[in-house]
């Protein structure tokens, strides 16, 4: 069995009029559940807050949220797209 496809989502909390929200983490959790339902253990999803000590290094010019799939940027500064992530995972699996 090969290593799971690694999906890393990097974002941060959002300040708004009512306080600080962790909306990106909530969205990432939902995306992770969708990918787990489809791929099971063949995909690994990890969320990082920008200020986590073990947060991956952001590529030059990256904007949040940043989605990396096997270390390669899939999206930067856009909404989290489960279909786009799913398509990239499927394309990587077909190469194995």
C-alpha angles and dihedrals in degrees: 000000000000126000116277119262106261117227115187121187117194122190141125141231117283124229116217138161092278096048136271119335130195094209096143091055089051091049091047090052090053092048090049091053091051092050092046090052091053103035106019112194092352089086131048119199122194128179121209128191109220089243097050112121091232096045111137117249111268118234116245111280095014119151129199132293093044121184118199122187113195087342096306121114113249099171138000127191095358133104118282107266115199091188092053092048091046091052092050092049090049092050091051092048092052089057092060 
